[in-house]
Amino acid sequence: MTQKRKYQLLLLLTDLLAAAVVWVLFLSFRWMVNDGRVFGVTTILIPAFNFYRALLLYPVGCVLVHYLSGYYLRTRKLSYAHEAVTTLHSAVVIALGAFFIIVIDDVVDSYRSYIVSLCVLFALQFTVSLLPRMLTVAIQQRRHRRGTDGSNTLLIGQPADTEALKSRLPDRHIAGALLPEDIGNFGSIQQQWQIDDVIVATEHIDQWQLYQIIRTVYPYHTDISFTASVYDMLTGAAYIGNLKGTPLVIVTRPAMTDSALCIKRAFDVVTSAAGLIVFSPLLLLVSIAVKAGSAGPVIYSQERIGLFGRPFRIYKFRTMRADAESGLPQLSHADDPRITSIGRWLRKYRLDELPQLWNVLRGDMSVVGPRPERAYYIRQIEEQAPYYCLLYKIRPGLTSWGPIRVGYTDTLEKMIMRLNYDIVYMENMSLGLDVKIMLYTLKVLAEGRGQ
């Protein structure tokens, strides 16, 4: 388990414990105010969900709200203000949710008791959750000042540029510097120094070198930033992490907020799990049809490149002959003789992609995102469009704007056209845009416009 995963688990357990304490304190308050005793034998004011069930459900509900707020996505907590605002928002949602689901079923003498209970529950949830979080920030800040928090930054650029940049980053623990032409050694350096983020001094680095750095660093799940130009600052792409620092552009930061990213992932999990269950009869029928239609396996597996530039296995119903690609990879086209009769029908309605719901559930893919490509074609695309590596910041998907506009890509030119649409989607991605793309995809499927 990585250090980040361990810390995420610690945050989650802390929130579970805090929520359990909140619920016990809240019930103690209700008993004291409405019944005149704390531990007396009474049932009238215990919520409709009995004490023990609520004691389990309330912490789980709290953790779910915290997750959807994006709290567990980034484990480095160095801002008291950010922690307070995040905790405040979650406390409002939790208090209102618990009130309308549990507390409102209590038997009380007046509606004033409901209002008081809601206010007390909110105050308890906010205070008890915030205290350990503030302690965490204090500890992390102290370790960060001493350079013992394990957060190491690597600078990449020419010696004069990295030395000047180092002086403008007072809040960073600089582990060292690397020349752009030595980026091939990043793997061993990352393992030795445990690099958390990379900052590129772009003054004397051309575009091709910059994309080569991004391609090399992405698979290590390391944040990548570069010094901002005047254009970046004017268009709002740059950020300032510290008032004493220098404006930077974070390449690895998606356009969505942390909360939206977590909601998107939660939607992916629920949708894919439900889809696999609901469509299980259809999956069985298609499996039988594929097996009966031609010799070979039912499921076709292929390596694609996904999030952070890491390879994964994508799963589809086989729509071609088993020996369709015995040599170099070949793109398919509308009249491809390798496609089987049942495969042509599956492609028309894109039913061949149903097994990818498993990829979505596993976290390899998302419902909406750029279509993942093979490394063989990525290398060809990058010769003309080296910015392909920018897609590595988000999960690939079942559908996106690029596939909708371009359709099946049977030429390199179409691949690049699809890439450009996907870049635009990535820079403007939002939950609302995802909904629009899904609705349009359903229209495409209903019309049978697949190939």
N, C-alpha and C positions, 0 to 999 in steps of 0.2 A: 504494500500500500504506500502510495506517494505521500510526501509531507503535506501536500495540499489536501488530499483525501482525509488524512488523519485530522487535520484542523477543521475540515468541514464536518466530520463526525463529532468532534468536540463541541462545535457550535450548536449542532443539532441536539446533542444530549443535554447541553446547558439550557437550551430553550424548552426541552421536554420537562426538565426538572423545575424550571421557573414556572411553567404553565401549571404543573401539578400543585406547586405551592400557592399559586394564585387561586386555584379552584378551592383548595382547602380553606384558605383565608376568607374567600368570598362566602362560602357556606357558613363559616363560623360567624361572620358578620350578620348574615341573614337570621341565623338562629338567635343571636344575641339581641338584635333589634326587634324581631317580630315575635319571639317566643320567650325572651327574657333569660335564656340560658344558652350555654355553648354546647354542652355534651349531654343534654337531657334526652330522654327517649321520646322522640316526636317524629311524625311523618308528614304533617300537614304542609310544611314549607320546604321539604325536600323536593327538588325538581321532578317532573314527570319521568325523566330518565333517572333511575335511581342513582344513589351516590356513587357506587362503585363503577357503574357503566359510564357515567359522566366524567368520573376521574380519569378514565381511559380515553374517552372520546375528545374531551376538551384539549388535552395536550397534543393529540394527533391533529386536531383541527388547527391549533395554533401553529404547529410546524408547517402544515400545508399552506397557511396564509403567509408565513415567513418565506417559504420557498417561492411562492408565486410573486412575492415582492422583490425577488432577486437577491435576497440577503446572503444566501449561501454560495452565490456564484463567484464572488471575489472574496478571498479569505484575508487579504491584507486590509486591516481596519486602522486607519491613522487619523481619522477625523471625528472629533466629538460631535460636531454639528450634524454630520451625515448620519451618525448612529442615532442621534436623538430624533431626527426627522423621520428616518426609516422606521424606528420603533414606534413613533407616534402614529404614523399611518397604519401600521399593522394593528396597533392597539385599538384604533377606532373600528376597523373592520372586524376584529375578533370580538370586541365588546358588543357591537350591534348584532353580529351573527349569533353569538351565544344567547343574547337577550331574547331575540325573536324565535330561536329554536328551542331553548330550554327554560329560561327564566319566566317567560310570559305565561307559561302554564301553571305557575305557582298560584296558590290561594292566598290573597292578600286582602287587607281591610280597605285600602284606598289606592288610587292610581299614583299617588305621591310615592308610595313604596316602590313602584316600578321605576320611576325616574331616579330615585335615590339609589336603587340597586344598580341601574345602568351606569350611573356616575361612579359608584364605588368600584364596580367591575372594571371599568376603563382605567381608573386611577391605579388599581392594583396591577392590572396587566401592564400598563406603561412603566410603572415604577419598578416592579420586580424583574421585568425583562431588561430594563435599561441598566440597572446596577451592574450585573456581570459584564454587560457589553462595554460599559465605560471602563471597567477594570481591565478588560481585554485591550482596549485602545491605549490605556496608560502603560500597560506592560509592553505592548508592541512599539509605542513611541520611544520608550526608554531603551529597548533593545535596538531600535532603528538608529537612535542617536549614537549608541555605542558601536554600531556596526556588527552586532551579534545576532540579528534576526534572520540571517541566512538569505537576505534579499540582495543579490549581487547583480550589478549592471556591467555589461560589456560594451565598450565603445568601438565602433568600426569607422575607419577613415584614415586619412593621411596623418602622420604624427603631429604636425602643427595644428591641424583642425581638431583632433581629439583632445589635445592638450588645452586648447582654448575652450572647447566644450566642457571639459571637466571642471574648469573654474566657474562655469555658469550653472552647475548642477550641485548646489550645496546640500541638497536633501537626499542625494544618492550615494550608495556605497559602491564606488567604482572598483571592480575586480581587476580590470586591465583593459588593454586596447588591442585591436587586431587590424591589420592591413586588409583592404578589400580583396586583394588578389590571394590572400591566405584563408578565404572563407571556407575552403574545403576542410580545414582543420577544426571547424567549429564543434563538431561532434565530440572530439576528445577534450576540447576546452570546456564545453558545457558539462561534461561528466566530471571533470577535475574541479571546476570552480562552482558548479551548481548555479549556472546563470539563470536568472529569473526574467530579465528583460534586456533587450539590445537596443542601443541608440546609434543611429547612423549619422555621421557628420557628412552632409551631402555636398559640401562646397566643391570638392574635386572628385566626385563620383558621378559617372554618366548613368543614363537610364538603364542600360543593359546590366551594368554592375549592380545597381540597386535591386533589380528584379532577381538577379542571381542570388543575392544575399537573402531576399525574402524566401525564394524557393528552398534554400539550404536550411534556414532557421525555422521555418514553419513547422516541420514535423516534430520538433522538440517541444511544442506547446509553450513557446517563449514569446512574451510580448515584444513587438518590434515597433520602434518609433524612429522618426528622422526629423532633423531640424527643419523648421517651417520656413517657407519662402514668404514674401510679401503677399503673393496670391493666396496662399493657404490661410494666412491671417485674415485677409479681407473676405474670404468666402466662408469663414467660420470653421475650417477644417482643423485649425490648430487649437491646442488647449494649454493651459498653464496649471501645472500641478502644485506649484509653490510660487508665491509672489516674488521670491528671490531667484527663481529658476528661469529657464528659457522656454519659449513657446515650442511645442513639439506636435507632430502629427502621428497619431497611433495607427499603424497599418492594420493591426490585428483587432481593433475595436469595431464590432458590427454597428450598423446604423440604429438598430433597435436598442432600447433601454434594457437593463438587466431584468427588470420585471417582465417586459414584453417577451424577452428570450425564454424565460422560464414558463410563461403562459403558453408560448408556442410549443415548447417541449412537452408540457403537460397535455396539450391538445393532441400532439403526435402520439403520445403513449395511449391515451384514451381511444383515439380514432383507430389506430392500428390494431389494438387489442379487440375492440368491438368489431372491426372489419373482419378479422380472422375468424371470429366466432360466427358472425352473421353470414358471411360468405363461405363458411366451411362446406355446406352442401355443393355450392357451385365449384369450389376448389376440387372437391372429390370428382364431380362430373367431368371437369376439364382434364383432370389427371387421367381419367379413364379414356377420354377421347384422344389425348396426346399419345398415350401408350398404344392404343389400338390403331392410330393413324400411321405410325411409322416406327421402325426399330430405333431403340436408343432410350436414354434416360428421360424421365418426365420433366425433371427440373434441370435447367441449364444454369451453371454457375460460372461467373467470370470475375476476374480481378479488376476493380476500378479504383480511382483515387478520390478520396473524400476529404473530410474535415482535417485541417492542419497538414494536408498533403500526404496523409497516411493511406495505404492501400487497404481495401476490404473486399469481401466477396459479395457480389450482387446476385440475387436469385430471380429467375424468370422461368415461366413455362417454356419448354423448348418448342420453337416454331420453325426450325430448319432441320435438314437432315443431320444425323449424328456426325457425319464426316464433312460438314459444310465448311469448316475452317481448319484444314489440316496443316497449312503453311503459315504465311504471314497473315495478320489480321486483314479482313476485307469488309468494307462498308456494304450494307444491304441497300437495295433500291426497290421501287414499286414492282418491277417485273422480275425480281430475282428468282431464278429457277431453283435455288436451294431451299426456298420456303415451301413447307408442306401445305397440303390443302387445309387442314385444320389450323395450321399456323397462320395462314393468310386471314382466316376469319378471326382468330384471336387478336391479331395485330390490328385489324380494322376497328375493333372496339377496345383495344388495349387491355384485354383480359390477360394477356401474357405477363403483365406486370403485377398482377395481384400478389404473387409470392413476396414482392418487395415490401409488403406490409410487415413482414418479419424483420427486414432491414430497418424499417422505421421504428419498430418496437425495440430493437436492440440498440438503437442510437446511431447506427451507421448513416441513416438518412432522415430526412424530414418529409412531411407531406408536401410542402412547398419549398422549392430550392432548385438551384441549377442542376441539370442532369449530370451525373458523374460520368467521366470519360476514362478510357484506357490510357495507360502511360505511353503506349506506342503512338497514339494520335496526339496526346498532349505535347510530346516533344516536337511534332510537326507544327502544331498550332503555335507554339512558343517561338518558332523561327520567324513568324510574321507578327505575332501578337504576344510579346514577352510578358504582358500583364495578366496572363491567364492565372498565374499563381495567386492573384488577389482573391480569387474565388475560394481559396482554402480557408478563409476566415469564417465561413458558414457551412452548415451541413448541406450536402447535395439533396435533391428532392425527387419526388415522383413527378411533379409538374412545376413549371415556372413560366415566366413571361417568354423566355427564349424559345422553349419547345413549342409553345402555343403559336408564336409568330412565325417561326421558321419551319416547324414540323420535323419530320425525320431528316437527319443530316447525312446525305449520301455523298457529299463532297467536302473538301477542306474549307472551301469558301463559305459554305453554309455553317460549318462548325464555328468559324470566326464570327459570322453574323449572329449566331446564337449566343456566343460568348459576349458580344457587345450588349445584347439585350439583357443577359444575365448580370452583367456589371451594373447596368442601370437599375435593375431590380435590387441588387445588393446594396447600392448606395441609397435607395429610397424604401427599403423594406419596412413594412409595418404590418400589424395584425389586420388592419383594414384592407391593405393591398393583397394580403394572403387570401382573404375571403373572396375578393373579386376574382383572383386567379383561379380559385377552386370552383367558383360558380361558372366561369367561362370554360374550364376544363370539363365540367359535367355536360355542358352544351356540345363540346367537341366529341365527347364519348357517345352521347345520344345520337349524334349525326353520323357516327361511324367513319370519321375522317382519318383514322389511323392507317399506317402502311405496313 
